[in-house]
Amino acid sequence: MTADDRLTRIQGKALAALLVSRTIAEAAAAAGVGEKTIRRWLAAEPFASAYRAAARESAREATSALLTA
C-alpha cells in the first residue's frame, strides 16, 4: 500500500493541485479546501510523504524531458 492509497479523494485532489499551482493558497482554492487544511496535511502523514513522492516524480519527469529535448 502506497501513501497515495491512504489519501482521501479530496486529499488526492489537493495533492494534484499542489503540483500545478504556484502557491498553497491557489492549490487550496482549486481543491476546494482551506489553506490551513493543506498546510496541516503537509505536516502530517500520509499526505506529506505522498506529496514528497509526487514532487520528486514530477521533477524527475521534467529533468528527463529537458535532457531528451
Backbone as JSON, one array per atom type, in Angstrom:
{
  "sequence": "MTADDRLTRIQGKALAALLVSRTIAEAAAAAGVGEKTIRRWLAAEPFASAYRAAARESAREATSALLTA",
  "N": [[0.85, -1.18, 0.0], [0.69, 2.12, -0.96], [1.47, 5.54, -0.04], [-0.27, 7.2, -1.43], [-2.52, 5.58, -1.69], [-3.71, 5.76, 0.74], [-4.81, 8.23, 0.95], [-7.55, 10.53, 1.12], [-10.24, 11.22, -1.19], [-10.45, 14.02, -1.56], [-8.0, 14.83, -0.54], [-6.33, 13.73, -2.46], [-7.07, 15.28, -4.63], [-6.19, 17.78, -3.71], [-3.45, 17.28, -3.56], [-2.79, 16.9, -6.27], [-3.43, 19.48, -7.14], [-1.53, 20.99, -5.77], [0.77, 20.32, -7.14], [0.58, 21.64, -9.56], [0.02, 24.25, -9.05], [0.96, 27.65, -8.24], [1.04, 28.62, -5.66], [0.28, 27.69, -2.24], [-2.16, 28.69, -1.42], [-3.47, 29.04, -3.88], [-3.62, 26.37, -4.7], [-5.24, 25.36, -2.68], [-7.66, 26.71, -3.17], [-8.27, 25.63, -5.68], [-8.68, 22.98, -4.99], [-10.76, 23.17, -3.27], [-10.56, 23.44, -0.52], [-9.46, 24.76, 2.67], [-6.59, 26.9, 3.05], [-5.15, 26.54, 5.42], [-5.84, 23.94, 5.98], [-4.51, 22.46, 3.97], [-1.88, 23.1, 4.67], [-1.77, 21.87, 7.18], [-2.14, 19.19, 6.42], [0.22, 18.85, 4.92], [2.06, 18.72, 6.93], [1.67, 16.32, 8.1], [1.5, 12.7, 8.09], [-0.34, 10.44, 5.97], [-0.1, 12.24, 3.93], [2.05, 14.05, 3.64], [4.29, 12.45, 2.88], [3.28, 11.4, 0.5], [3.04, 13.72, -1.02], [5.76, 14.51, -1.18], [6.81, 12.34, -2.65], [5.35, 12.57, -5.05], [6.18, 15.11, -5.9], [8.92, 14.63, -6.27], [8.79, 12.77, -8.38], [7.6, 14.34, -10.36], [9.6, 16.27, -10.74], [11.64, 14.58, -11.63], [10.54, 13.68, -14.07], [10.39, 16.1, -15.47], [13.11, 16.8, -15.63], [14.06, 14.65, -17.15], [12.66, 15.11, -19.53], [13.83, 17.51, -20.32], [16.46, 16.69, -20.75], [16.23, 14.99, -22.89], [15.37, 16.56, -24.9]],
  "CA": [[0.0, 0.0, 0.0], [1.46, 3.36, -1.03], [0.87, 6.67, 0.68], [-1.39, 7.68, -2.24], [-3.67, 4.72, -1.44], [-4.3, 6.11, 2.03], [-5.35, 9.59, 0.9], [-8.96, 10.66, 0.77], [-10.44, 11.78, -2.53], [-10.16, 15.45, -1.53], [-6.55, 14.97, -0.39], [-5.75, 13.46, -3.78], [-7.32, 16.48, -5.44], [-5.3, 18.82, -3.2], [-2.1, 16.9, -3.95], [-2.66, 17.24, -7.69], [-3.45, 20.94, -7.26], [-0.23, 21.5, -5.29], [1.81, 20.08, -8.15], [0.44, 22.54, -10.71], [-0.28, 25.61, -8.6], [2.11, 28.46, -7.83], [1.02, 28.83, -4.21], [-0.61, 26.82, -1.47], [-3.49, 29.31, -1.47], [-4.04, 28.72, -5.19], [-3.94, 24.94, -4.68], [-6.38, 25.19, -1.78], [-8.86, 27.16, -3.88], [-8.56, 24.66, -6.74], [-9.14, 21.74, -4.37], [-11.96, 23.43, -2.5], [-10.29, 23.33, 0.91], [-8.76, 25.92, 3.2], [-5.13, 26.91, 3.01], [-4.68, 25.94, 6.67], [-6.04, 22.49, 5.87], [-3.39, 21.92, 3.19], [-0.66, 23.22, 5.48], [-1.84, 20.83, 8.21], [-1.88, 17.91, 5.74], [1.63, 18.8, 4.54], [2.84, 18.45, 8.13], [1.27, 15.02, 8.67], [1.48, 11.53, 7.22], [0.48, 10.04, 4.82], [-0.12, 13.27, 2.89], [3.39, 14.62, 3.47], [5.14, 11.56, 2.08], [2.7, 11.31, -0.84], [3.42, 14.96, -1.71], [7.19, 14.45, -1.5], [6.99, 11.37, -3.73], [4.79, 13.14, -6.28], [7.05, 16.21, -6.31], [10.14, 14.02, -6.81], [8.47, 12.18, -9.68], [7.38, 15.45, -11.27], [10.92, 16.83, -11.05], [12.34, 13.58, -12.43], [9.98, 13.71, -15.42], [10.8, 17.37, -16.09], [14.53, 16.67, -15.94], [14.18, 13.71, -18.25], [12.19, 15.78, -20.74], [14.85, 18.5, -20.73], [17.66, 16.01, -21.23], [15.96, 14.32, -24.17], [14.93, 17.57, -25.88]],
  "C": [[0.9, 1.24, 0.0], [0.75, 4.45, -0.25], [-0.34, 7.2, -0.08], [-2.66, 6.87, -1.98], [-4.39, 5.09, -0.15], [-4.87, 7.52, 2.05], [-6.84, 9.55, 0.59], [-9.05, 11.25, -0.64], [-10.06, 13.26, -2.57], [-8.67, 15.69, -1.32], [-5.84, 14.7, -1.71], [-5.91, 14.66, -4.7], [-6.39, 17.61, -5.02], [-3.86, 18.53, -3.6], [-1.86, 17.25, -5.41], [-2.61, 18.76, -7.9], [-2.13, 21.54, -6.81], [0.85, 21.37, -6.36], [1.73, 21.05, -9.32], [0.18, 24.0, -10.33], [1.0, 26.33, -8.16], [2.19, 28.65, -6.33], [0.1, 27.82, -3.54], [-2.03, 27.38, -1.49], [-4.2, 28.99, -2.78], [-4.46, 27.24, -5.25], [-5.16, 24.68, -3.81], [-7.68, 25.59, -2.47], [-9.26, 26.15, -4.95], [-9.14, 23.36, -6.17], [-10.41, 21.93, -3.55], [-11.79, 23.22, -1.01], [-9.57, 24.59, 1.37], [-7.25, 25.78, 3.11], [-4.55, 26.27, 4.27], [-4.81, 24.42, 6.64], [-4.88, 21.87, 5.1], [-2.1, 22.0, 3.99], [-0.63, 22.16, 6.58], [-1.56, 19.46, 7.6], [-0.41, 17.77, 5.37], [2.54, 18.48, 5.73], [2.58, 17.07, 8.71], [1.33, 13.92, 7.61], [0.04, 11.06, 7.05], [0.59, 11.11, 3.73], [1.28, 13.81, 2.61], [4.27, 13.74, 2.61], [4.6, 11.39, 0.66], [3.06, 12.55, -1.65], [4.89, 14.92, -2.11], [7.45, 13.5, -2.66], [6.5, 11.92, -5.06], [5.66, 14.28, -6.8], [8.36, 15.69, -6.9], [9.9, 13.46, -8.21], [8.26, 13.27, -10.73], [8.71, 16.07, -11.69], [11.72, 15.87, -11.92], [11.84, 13.6, -13.88], [10.39, 14.98, -16.16], [12.27, 17.33, -16.5], [14.76, 15.76, -17.13], [13.75, 14.36, -19.57], [13.2, 16.8, -21.24], [16.08, 17.82, -21.32], [17.46, 15.34, -22.59], [15.53, 15.29, -25.26], [16.07, 17.98, -26.78]]
}
